[in-house]
Amino acid sequence: MEKNVALIALFAALIAVLGLIPKITLGFGVPITAQSLGIMLAGAVLGSKRGALAVLLFLLLVAVGLPLLAGGRGGLGVFAGPTAGFLFSWPVAAWLTGFIVEKWRQPPLALSVFVAAILGGIVLSYAMGIVGLSLALGKSLTESTSLMLVFIPGDLIKAAIAGALTSALAKARPSSVLSRA
C-alpha cells in the first residue's frame, strides 16, 4: 500500500517536472509539452489503475492552483480553456495505456508500450482534446482536427521514447514495471 502511494506520487511529480521543459505554444493556444510523455509512462510503468491515479493526483494539484502545467499554468481556469479536453483525457489515457500493456504480453515490451501509448496517449487524448478545443474556440471538429495534425509527429516520438524507457527499466529492474508484474 505504501509503495503504491509513493509510486503514484512519484509519477505525479514526474509529470510536473516534464512541464518544466520549455513549452512551445502555437497560435491557437495549445502548447507542445513533454507532459504527455509522463502520461504515457505512468500507464506503461505503473499499470492502468496506478497510472490513472498518478494523473488524477497531478490534476488535483493543478486544480488547487499549483502552477504545474507547462508554462507555469494552474488553477481551475485551465479546465475551461483550449487544452481542457486534453487534461480531462489524461487519466483515461494513462489507464488505457496501462491496460493494453498489462493485457498484451506477446510482443516485446517496447512494442507493446509504443502501440499502447499511441492508442491511449495519442488517439484517445486527441479525440477528447479535439472536442474540447472545438468547444473552446468555437471551431468545427474538422477545423480543430486540422489544427492538431502538427502535433502527431512529436507525439509519435514520445510514444517511442515511452516504449524504449519502459523496456530499459524492465531490463534494469524487472519488478519496477508494475504493468507487467
N, CA, C and O of each residue as an XYZ file, in Angstrom:
724
protein
N       0.820     -1.199      0.000
C       0.000      0.000      0.000
C       0.864      1.263      0.000
O       0.660      2.159     -0.819
N       1.836      1.330      0.929
C       2.700      2.500      1.000
C       3.528      2.647     -0.261
O       3.760      3.759     -0.734
N       3.976      1.514     -0.808
C       4.751      1.546     -2.048
C       3.896      2.112     -3.182
O       4.381      2.913     -3.982
N       2.639      1.705     -3.255
C       1.750      2.219     -4.300
C       1.561      3.724     -4.177
O       1.616      4.440     -5.177
N       1.340      4.206     -2.967
C       1.149      5.640     -2.747
C       2.406      6.407     -3.154
O       2.320      7.458     -3.789
N       3.561      5.882     -2.790
C       4.819      6.540     -3.142
C       5.024      6.576     -4.657
O       5.466      7.591     -5.195
N       4.710      5.491     -5.344
C       4.872      5.447     -6.794
C       3.888      6.373     -7.503
O       4.242      7.028     -8.484
N       2.669      6.427     -7.012
C       1.671      7.335     -7.590
C       2.146      8.781     -7.433
O       2.071      9.567     -8.378
N       2.631      9.126     -6.251
C       3.146     10.477     -6.010
C       4.382     10.759     -6.858
O       4.545     11.868     -7.369
N       5.250      9.766     -7.009
C       6.457      9.923     -7.818
C       6.109     10.223     -9.276
O       6.726     11.089     -9.897
N       5.134      9.518     -9.817
C       4.772      9.757    -11.212
C       4.006     11.061    -11.382
O       4.116     11.696    -12.431
N       3.236     11.479    -10.387
C       2.615     12.804    -10.447
C       3.715     13.872    -10.479
O       3.609     14.860    -11.206
N       4.758     13.665     -9.694
C       5.892     14.598     -9.688
C       6.635     14.567    -11.023
O       7.067     15.610    -11.513
N       6.787     13.385    -11.613
C       7.438     13.267    -12.918
C       6.675     14.068    -13.978
O       7.283     14.771    -14.785
N       5.356     13.961    -13.974
C       4.543     14.713    -14.934
C       4.750     16.216    -14.718
O       4.845     16.981    -15.678
N       4.819     16.625    -13.456
C       5.055     18.040    -13.148
C       6.428     18.482    -13.641
O       6.558     19.551    -14.238
N       7.445     17.675    -13.399
C       8.811     18.018    -13.826
C       8.893     18.118    -15.348
O       9.588     18.988    -15.875
N       8.193     17.241    -16.051
C       8.202     17.318    -17.514
C       7.571     18.617    -18.017
O       7.807     19.026    -19.154
N       6.777     19.256    -17.175
C       6.215     20.557    -17.521
C       7.233     21.685    -17.441
O       6.986     22.781    -17.942
N       8.382     21.421    -16.810
C       9.422     22.443    -16.711
C      10.204     22.595    -18.004
O      10.851     23.616    -18.235
N      10.138     21.566    -18.846
C      10.792     21.676    -20.149
C      10.055     22.766    -20.904
O       8.832     22.710    -21.030
N      10.777     23.757    -21.410
C      10.085     24.893    -22.041
C       9.078     24.460    -23.103
O       9.361     23.617    -23.954
N       7.912     25.055    -23.022
C       6.843     24.737    -23.964
C       6.950     25.634    -25.189
O       7.565     26.700    -25.163
N       6.336     25.167    -26.247
C       6.197     25.962    -27.465
C       4.689     26.083    -27.686
O       4.017     25.087    -27.954
N       4.160     27.299    -27.575
C       2.723     27.482    -27.743
C       2.422     27.914    -29.168
O       2.998     28.873    -29.682
N       1.523     27.195    -29.782
C       1.107     27.532    -31.141
C       0.060     28.632    -31.084
O      -0.495     28.908    -30.021
N      -0.209     29.250    -32.199
C      -1.075     30.421    -32.277
C      -2.483     30.224    -31.761
O      -3.144     31.203    -31.414
N      -2.969     28.983    -31.698
C      -4.346     28.762    -31.264
C      -4.436     28.307    -29.815
O      -5.491     27.842    -29.385
N      -3.345     28.430    -29.047
C      -3.394     28.244    -27.601
C      -3.020     26.885    -27.057
O      -3.035     26.702    -25.840
N      -2.684     25.921    -27.899
C      -2.316     24.593    -27.414
C      -0.797     24.464    -27.454
O      -0.198     24.597    -28.522
N      -0.160     24.205    -26.306
C       1.300     24.139    -26.279
C       1.833     22.735    -26.606
O       1.163     21.728    -26.375
N       3.043     22.701    -27.144
C       3.780     21.451    -27.286
C       4.565     21.294    -25.984
O       5.395     22.140    -25.652
N       4.306     20.225    -25.257
C       4.984     20.000    -23.976
C       5.448     18.550    -23.895
O       5.089     17.717    -24.727
N       6.247     18.270    -22.883
C       6.709     16.902    -22.641
C       5.792     16.164    -21.662
O       6.006     14.981    -21.397
N       4.788     16.833    -21.129
C       3.954     16.210    -20.110
C       3.161     15.022    -20.627
O       2.850     14.114    -19.855
N       2.831     15.002    -21.893
C       2.119     13.837    -22.422
C       2.993     12.588    -22.377
O       2.471     11.476    -22.298
N       4.305     12.751    -22.425
C       5.213     11.615    -22.237
C       5.033     11.043    -20.833
O       5.041      9.824    -20.655
N       4.872     11.902    -19.844
C       4.645     11.445    -18.474
C       3.353     10.660    -18.333
O       3.283      9.703    -17.561
N       2.331     11.062    -19.076
C       1.048     10.344    -19.049
C       1.251      8.942    -19.608
O       0.778      7.959    -19.037
N       1.961      8.861    -20.730
C       2.228      7.562    -21.346
C       3.042      6.668    -20.405
O       2.739      5.486    -20.245
N       4.070      7.240    -19.787
C       4.923      6.464    -18.880
C       4.176      6.022    -17.628
O       4.393      4.914    -17.139
N       3.309      6.866    -17.110
C       2.548      6.500    -15.903
C       1.753      5.225    -16.151
O       1.790      4.300    -15.341
N       1.038      5.175    -17.260
C       0.273      3.975    -17.577
C       1.161      2.787    -17.879
O       0.908      1.680    -17.402
N       2.207      3.009    -18.676
C       3.075      1.905    -19.098
C       3.835      1.284    -17.937
O       3.986      0.063    -17.880
N       4.308      2.093    -17.023
C       5.128      1.592    -15.915
C       4.270      1.166    -14.731
O       4.468      0.082    -14.183
N       3.329      1.997    -14.334
C       2.543      1.713    -13.133
C       1.356      0.792    -13.383
O       0.841      0.181    -12.447
N       0.922      0.688    -14.621
C      -0.273     -0.078    -14.928
C      -1.489      0.830    -14.960
O      -1.400      2.024    -14.674
N      -2.615      0.251    -15.308
C      -3.816      1.049    -15.560
C      -4.307      1.821    -14.339
O      -4.494      3.035    -14.415
N      -4.513      1.148    -13.235
C      -5.105      1.813    -12.066
C      -4.149      2.825    -11.433
O      -4.524      3.974    -11.204
N      -2.920      2.401    -11.151
C      -1.966      3.308    -10.514
C      -1.608      4.465    -11.444
O      -1.441      5.598    -10.993
N      -1.492      4.183    -12.734
C      -1.184      5.241    -13.700
C      -2.264      6.305    -13.728
O      -1.965      7.499    -13.712
N      -3.528      5.874    -13.769
C      -4.642      6.826    -13.760
C      -4.668      7.615    -12.451
O      -4.940      8.815    -12.458
N      -4.389      6.951    -11.335
C      -4.373      7.652    -10.047
C      -3.254      8.685     -9.979
O      -3.439      9.755     -9.399
N      -2.098      8.385    -10.562
C      -0.998      9.350    -10.595
C      -1.406     10.605    -11.360
O      -1.113     11.724    -10.940
N      -2.083     10.407    -12.482
C      -2.529     11.547    -13.286
C      -3.626     12.321    -12.552
O      -3.632     13.552    -12.572
N      -4.544     11.615    -11.913
C      -5.583     12.300    -11.140
C      -4.983     13.128    -10.005
O      -5.446     14.237     -9.738
N      -3.965     12.603     -9.339
C      -3.284     13.368     -8.290
C      -2.652     14.623     -8.884
O      -2.780     15.710     -8.321
N      -1.980     14.476    -10.002
C      -1.380     15.629    -10.673
C      -2.444     16.683    -11.008
O      -2.251     17.870    -10.746
N      -3.561     16.244    -11.587
C      -4.619     17.183    -11.967
C      -5.276     17.831    -10.749
O      -5.686     18.990    -10.812
N      -5.377     17.101     -9.654
C      -5.902     17.691     -8.416
C      -4.989     18.824     -7.941
O      -5.464     19.879     -7.519
N      -3.691     18.598     -8.012
C      -2.737     19.642     -7.615
C      -2.839     20.862     -8.532
O      -2.726     22.000     -8.076
N      -3.050     20.618     -9.820
C      -3.249     21.720    -10.771
C      -4.540     22.466    -10.424
O      -4.572     23.697    -10.427
N      -5.596     21.718    -10.127
C      -6.899     22.330     -9.835
C      -6.854     23.225     -8.601
O      -7.539     24.248     -8.556
N      -6.060     22.855     -7.603
C      -5.987     23.694     -6.401
C      -5.087     24.903     -6.601
O      -4.911     25.712     -5.690
N      -4.522     25.023     -7.788
C      -3.791     26.247     -8.114
C      -2.293     26.119     -8.260
O      -1.628     27.108     -8.568
N      -1.739     24.947     -8.052
C      -0.293     24.821     -8.220
C       0.051     24.971     -9.710
O      -0.609     24.375    -10.561
N       1.067     25.755    -10.017
C       1.410     26.030    -11.419
C       2.260     24.905    -12.030
O       3.430     25.107    -12.357
N       1.662     23.735    -12.177
C       2.402     22.548    -12.596
C       2.304     22.237    -14.085
O       3.068     21.417    -14.594
N       1.390     22.870    -14.780
C       1.305     22.642    -16.216
C       2.407     23.425    -16.917
O       2.922     24.408    -16.386
N       2.756     22.980    -18.101
C       3.798     23.657    -18.870
C       3.513     25.152    -18.934
O       2.377     25.576    -19.149
N       4.556     25.932    -18.746
C       4.393     27.381    -18.750
C       3.950     27.937    -17.422
O       3.652     29.127    -17.321
N       3.899     27.091    -16.379
C       3.524     27.557    -15.052
C       2.048     27.826    -14.885
O       1.655     28.679    -14.088
N       1.223     27.105    -15.629
C      -0.221     27.305    -15.526
C      -0.806     26.375    -14.469
O      -0.296     25.279    -14.233
N      -1.867     26.824    -13.849
C      -2.573     26.020    -12.862
C      -3.866     26.720    -12.479
O      -4.138     27.832    -12.932
N      -4.652     26.073    -11.654
C      -5.927     26.644    -11.232
C      -7.072     26.087    -12.045
O      -6.867     25.417    -13.057
N      -8.269     26.369    -11.597
C      -9.463     25.825    -12.245
C      -9.670     26.349    -13.663
O     -10.308     25.681    -14.477
N      -9.149     27.515    -13.968
C      -9.345     28.108    -15.289
C      -8.803     27.254    -16.424
O      -9.340     27.290    -17.531
N      -7.757     26.491    -16.172
C      -7.185     25.665    -17.253
C      -8.148     24.565    -17.685
O      -8.029     24.024    -18.784
N      -9.100     24.237    -16.818
C     -10.071     23.189    -17.142
C     -11.232     23.724    -17.980
O     -12.185     22.996    -18.257
N     -11.155     24.989    -18.384
C     -12.172     25.577    -19.258
C     -11.541     26.176    -20.515
O     -12.247     26.756    -21.340
N     -10.220     26.042    -20.670
C      -9.528     26.628    -21.809
C      -9.388     25.657    -22.970
O      -9.994     24.585    -22.963
N      -8.588     26.026    -23.972
C      -8.416     25.203    -25.167
C      -7.826     23.818    -24.895
O      -8.056     22.884    -25.663
N      -7.071     23.684    -23.812
C      -6.440     22.393    -23.514
C      -7.282     21.520    -22.582
O      -6.849     20.425    -22.224
N      -8.452     21.968    -22.186
C      -9.258     21.244    -21.194
C      -9.568     19.811    -21.625
O      -9.507     18.897    -20.802
N      -9.893     19.605    -22.877
C     -10.198     18.257    -23.353
C      -9.017     17.321    -23.176
O      -9.188     16.147    -22.848
N      -7.820     17.844    -23.393
C      -6.627     17.020    -23.190
C      -6.447     16.709    -21.710
O      -6.147     15.573    -21.344
N      -6.628     17.715    -20.858
C      -6.471     17.485    -19.424
C      -7.453     16.428    -18.925
O      -7.084     15.550    -18.144
N      -8.700     16.513    -19.375
C      -9.695     15.524    -18.967
C      -9.377     14.142    -19.531
O      -9.766     13.129    -18.951
N      -8.677     14.099    -20.653
C      -8.344     12.804    -21.264
C      -7.189     12.109    -20.568
O      -7.084     10.885    -20.638
N      -6.332     12.845    -19.907
C      -5.098     12.263    -19.381
C      -5.294     11.075    -18.455
O      -4.608     10.070    -18.646
N      -6.183     11.115    -17.459
C      -6.328      9.915    -16.613
C      -6.813      8.702    -17.403
O      -6.373      7.578    -17.158
N      -7.713      8.932    -18.343
C      -8.237      7.838    -19.160
C      -7.134      7.315    -20.081
O      -7.023      6.110    -20.303
N      -6.324      8.223    -20.612
C      -5.221      7.834    -21.493
C      -4.197      6.982    -20.737
O      -3.722      5.973    -21.258
N      -3.858      7.390    -19.511
C      -2.919      6.601    -18.706
C      -3.523      5.233    -18.397
O      -2.835      4.214    -18.454
N      -4.817      5.221    -18.069
C      -5.479      3.944    -17.782
C      -5.450      3.038    -19.005
O      -5.086      1.867    -18.895
N      -5.826      3.560    -20.170
C      -5.866      2.734    -21.380
C      -4.471      2.248    -21.761
O      -4.305      1.088    -22.138
N      -3.480      3.109    -21.668
C      -2.107      2.702    -21.967
C      -1.696      1.562    -21.050
O      -1.170      0.550    -21.515
N      -1.929      1.714    -19.760
C      -1.583      0.663    -18.803
C      -2.346     -0.618    -19.041
O      -1.781     -1.708    -18.948
N      -3.621     -0.498    -19.345
C      -4.458     -1.676    -19.586
C      -3.941     -2.483    -20.772
O      -3.860     -3.709    -20.707
N      -3.595     -1.798    -21.841
C      -3.080     -2.500    -23.023
C      -1.755     -3.188    -22.710
O      -1.548     -4.334    -23.107
N      -0.863     -2.508    -22.008
C       0.429     -3.109    -21.660
C       0.231     -4.309    -20.732
O       0.933     -5.313    -20.855
N      -0.719     -4.205    -19.811
C      -0.997     -5.330    -18.903
C      -1.523     -6.548    -19.654
O      -1.146     -7.678    -19.345
N      -2.372     -6.327    -20.618
C      -3.060     -7.435    -21.289
C      -2.326     -7.966    -22.519
O      -2.425     -9.154    -22.825
N      -1.596     -7.113    -23.224
C      -0.965     -7.515    -24.484
C       0.499     -7.856    -24.237
O       1.369     -6.991    -24.335
N       0.763     -9.101    -23.919
C       2.086     -9.536    -23.479
C       2.905    -10.268    -24.542
O       4.079    -10.557    -24.310
N       2.318    -10.575    -25.698
C       3.033    -11.352    -26.703
C       4.221    -10.601    -27.319
O       5.313    -11.164    -27.395
N       4.045     -9.359    -27.757
C       5.190     -8.699    -28.396
C       6.205     -8.237    -27.358
O       5.921     -8.243    -26.160
N       7.387     -7.838    -27.817
C       8.355     -7.249    -26.879
C       7.730     -6.044    -26.167
O       6.874     -5.355    -26.721
N       8.167     -5.810    -24.953
C       7.593     -4.743    -24.131
C       7.650     -3.389    -24.829
O       6.677     -2.635    -24.787
N       8.762     -3.072    -25.465
C       8.891     -1.772    -26.133
C       7.801     -1.590    -27.187
O       7.235     -0.504    -27.301
N       7.505     -2.617    -27.944
C       6.466     -2.528    -28.974
C       5.080     -2.425    -28.342
O       4.241     -1.646    -28.796
N       4.846     -3.207    -27.302
C       3.572     -3.159    -26.604
C       3.305     -1.755    -26.052
O       2.202     -1.227    -26.188
N       4.315     -1.165    -25.435
C       4.165      0.183    -24.874
C       3.981      1.207    -25.987
O       3.153      2.110    -25.865
N       4.742      1.076    -27.068
C       4.623      2.010    -28.190
C       3.192      2.022    -28.729
O       2.605      3.089    -28.908
N       2.637      0.849    -28.986
C       1.267      0.761    -29.512
C       0.265      1.272    -28.473
O      -0.662      2.009    -28.811
N       0.451      0.881    -27.210
C      -0.455      1.322    -26.147
C      -0.418      2.847    -25.989
O      -1.453      3.481    -25.786
N       0.778      3.423    -26.083
C       0.914      4.877    -25.956
C       0.266      5.589    -27.141
O      -0.275      6.685    -26.988
N       0.319      4.972    -28.317
C      -0.362      5.567    -29.473
C      -1.872      5.538    -29.257
O      -2.553      6.540    -29.474
N      -2.395      4.392    -28.831
C      -3.846      4.267    -28.657
C      -4.363      5.114    -27.496
O      -5.383      5.791    -27.628
N      -3.663      5.079    -26.359
C      -4.111      5.840    -25.195
C      -3.644      7.282    -25.215
O      -4.439      8.210    -25.069
N      -2.341      7.457    -25.398
C      -1.753      8.782    -25.281
C      -1.932      9.679    -26.487
O      -1.758     10.894    -26.393
N      -2.281      9.084    -27.631
C      -2.479      9.909    -28.823
C      -3.934      9.827    -29.293
O      -4.639     10.836    -29.284
N      -4.385      8.662    -29.696
C      -5.728      8.540    -30.282
C      -6.800      8.996    -29.289
O      -7.617      9.857    -29.615
N      -6.802      8.430    -28.096
C      -7.823      8.805    -27.110
C      -7.672     10.263    -26.685
O      -8.659     10.993    -26.600
N      -6.435     10.686    -26.418
C      -6.215     12.073    -25.991
C      -6.637     13.061    -27.062
O      -7.251     14.086    -26.768
N      -6.305     12.749    -28.298
C      -6.692     13.649    -29.385
C      -8.203     13.681    -29.554
O      -8.772     14.745    -29.798
N      -8.854     12.547    -29.429
C     -10.312     12.513    -29.585
C     -10.966     13.462    -28.577
O     -11.812     14.279    -28.942
N     -10.572     13.348    -27.325
C     -11.154     14.221    -26.302
C     -10.630     15.649    -26.427
O     -11.378     16.608    -26.242
N      -9.354     15.783    -26.739
C      -8.746     17.104    -26.847
C      -9.313     17.921    -27.988
O      -9.517     19.128    -27.854
N      -9.566     17.272    -29.104
C     -10.130     17.980    -30.257
C     -11.546     18.465    -29.963
O     -11.926     19.564    -30.366
N     -12.317     17.655    -29.268
C     -13.667     18.091    -28.883
C     -13.571     19.311    -27.960
O     -14.297     20.288    -28.143
N     -12.682     19.254    -26.979
C     -12.506     20.394    -26.073
C     -12.022     21.636    -26.792
O     -12.491     22.742    -26.521
N     -11.085     21.457    -27.708
C     -10.567     22.583    -28.488
C     -11.670     23.197    -29.340
O     -11.783     24.419    -29.439
N     -12.474     22.350    -29.947
C     -13.583     22.803    -30.781
C     -14.571     23.636    -29.970
O     -15.024     24.690    -30.418
N     -14.897     23.159    -28.787
C     -15.836     23.890    -27.925
C     -15.238     25.209    -27.442
O     -15.921     26.234    -27.427
N     -13.966     25.186    -27.047
C     -13.328     26.390    -26.503
C     -13.126     27.464    -27.562
O     -13.252     28.653    -27.272
N     -12.811     27.051    -28.794
C     -12.513     28.019    -29.842
C     -13.693     28.296    -30.767
O     -13.621     29.176    -31.624
N     -14.785     27.541    -30.592
C     -15.932     27.723    -31.469
C     -15.665     27.305    -32.904
O     -16.224     27.880    -33.838
N     -14.821     26.319    -33.078
C     -14.483     25.812    -34.413
C     -15.156     24.467    -34.623
O     -15.574     23.814    -33.667
N     -15.256     24.059    -35.886
C     -15.813     22.746    -36.181
C     -14.801     21.668    -35.784
O     -13.619     21.944    -35.579
N     -15.292     20.450    -35.683
C     -14.381     19.335    -35.361
C     -13.332     19.161    -36.457
O     -12.184     18.824    -36.167
N     -13.713     19.386    -37.693
C     -12.756     19.276    -38.808
C     -11.672     20.338    -38.697
O     -10.493     20.041    -38.884
N     -12.057     21.563    -38.397
C     -11.080     22.648    -38.238
C     -10.152     22.365    -37.056
O      -8.940     22.557    -37.154
N     -10.720     21.912    -35.949
C      -9.914     21.612    -34.768
C      -8.968     20.447    -35.034
O      -7.822     20.461    -34.586
N      -9.440     19.448    -35.752
C      -8.582     18.313    -36.095
C      -7.417     18.764    -36.953
O      -6.285     18.331    -36.737
N      -7.679     19.625    -37.923
C      -6.591     20.091    -38.792
C      -5.561     20.902    -38.009
O      -4.377     20.882    -38.343
N      -5.997     21.612    -36.977
C      -5.048     22.347    -36.129
C      -4.133     21.401    -35.354
O      -2.987     21.743    -35.063
N      -4.634     20.221    -35.023
C      -3.883     19.291    -34.177
C      -2.905     18.412    -34.947
O      -2.054     17.767    -34.333
N      -3.002     18.369    -36.253
C      -2.152     17.478    -37.042
C      -0.665     17.746    -36.852
O       0.150     16.833    -36.983
N      -0.307     18.977    -36.549
C       1.091     19.346    -36.365
C       1.727     18.628    -35.161
O       2.949     18.492    -35.100
N       0.915     18.176    -34.218
C       1.422     17.545    -33.003
C       1.735     16.054    -33.163
O       2.471     15.489    -32.353
N       1.193     15.424    -34.182
C       1.297     13.971    -34.304
C       2.745     13.474    -34.387
O       3.078     12.530    -33.670
N       3.617     14.045    -35.206
C       4.995     13.523    -35.246
C       5.693     13.558    -33.881
O       6.362     12.597    -33.501
N       5.540     14.642    -33.161
C       6.158     14.741    -31.834
C       5.595     13.728    -30.857
O       6.330     13.158    -30.050
N       4.286     13.503    -30.928
C       3.675     12.529    -30.027
C       4.074     11.104    -30.388
O       4.189     10.257    -29.503
N       4.284     10.830    -31.652
C       4.795      9.503    -32.037
C       6.204      9.288    -31.490
O       6.548      8.184    -31.068
N       7.012     10.338    -31.497
C       8.354     10.247    -30.902
C       8.245      9.992    -29.402
O       8.993      9.181    -28.858
N       7.319     10.678    -28.728
C       7.111     10.453    -27.291
C       6.676      9.016    -27.021
O       7.117      8.415    -26.041
N       5.823      8.462    -27.869
C       5.386      7.068    -27.695
C       6.578      6.115    -27.843
O       6.693      5.141    -27.098
N       7.455      6.398    -28.799
C       8.654      5.566    -28.980
C       9.587      5.691    -27.773
O      10.169      4.702    -27.326
N       9.724      6.903    -27.255
C      10.556      7.110    -26.049
C       9.958      6.362    -24.865
O      10.688      5.738    -24.095
N       8.638      6.417    -24.712
C       7.980      5.690    -23.616
C       8.255      4.194    -23.738
O       8.531      3.532    -22.737
N       8.183      3.660    -24.949
C       8.475      2.239    -25.159
C       9.910      1.896    -24.814
O      10.171      0.898    -24.142
N      10.842      2.723    -25.274
C      12.262      2.466    -25.008
C      12.583      2.582    -23.515
O      13.295      1.742    -22.965
N      12.058      3.620    -22.863
C      12.332      3.807    -21.422
C      11.724      2.689    -20.576
O      12.363      2.186    -19.652
N      10.500      2.305    -20.891
C       9.853      1.240    -20.127
C      10.589     -0.082    -20.317
O      10.770     -0.838    -19.363
N      11.011     -0.359    -21.541
C      11.762     -1.583    -21.817
C      13.101     -1.582    -21.093
O      13.500     -2.595    -20.520
N      13.794     -0.450    -21.117
C      15.084     -0.348    -20.420
C      14.896     -0.509    -18.910
O      15.700     -1.167    -18.250
N      13.847      0.084    -18.370
C      13.561     -0.060    -16.943
C      13.266     -1.513    -16.590
O      13.706     -2.011    -15.554
N      12.520     -2.184    -17.457
C      12.193     -3.599    -17.214
C      13.445     -4.468    -17.235
O      13.536     -5.440    -16.484
N      14.397     -4.134    -18.075
C      15.651     -4.899    -18.125
C      16.507     -4.623    -16.895
O      17.119     -5.536    -16.342
N      16.547     -3.370    -16.472
C      17.375     -2.994    -15.312
C      16.742     -3.432    -13.993
O      17.439     -3.918    -13.102
N      15.446     -3.266    -13.864
C      14.723     -3.601    -12.627
C      13.359     -4.174    -12.996
O      12.358     -3.459    -12.966
N      13.314     -5.443    -13.339
C      12.053     -6.038    -13.831
C      10.854     -5.822    -12.913
O       9.740     -5.636    -13.403
N      11.047     -5.843    -11.624
C       9.910     -5.722    -10.703
C       9.359     -4.299    -10.631
O       8.299     -4.075    -10.047
N      10.072     -3.333    -11.222
C       9.605     -1.952    -11.145
C       8.579     -1.606    -12.221
O       7.934     -0.561    -12.141
N       8.421     -2.456    -13.211
C       7.407     -2.234    -14.233
C       6.150     -2.983    -13.785
O       5.953     -4.154    -14.109
N       5.313     -2.274    -13.036
C       4.165     -2.894    -12.399
C       3.095     -3.329    -13.390
O       2.271     -4.187    -13.074
N       3.099     -2.751    -14.578
C       2.127     -3.157    -15.590
C       2.392     -4.585    -16.078
O       1.527     -5.209    -16.693
N       3.583     -5.089    -15.801
C       3.935     -6.444    -16.192
C       4.204     -7.355    -14.985
O       4.657     -8.488    -15.146
N       3.924     -6.858    -13.790
C       4.193     -7.658    -12.580
C       3.189     -8.771    -12.400
O       3.276     -9.531    -11.436
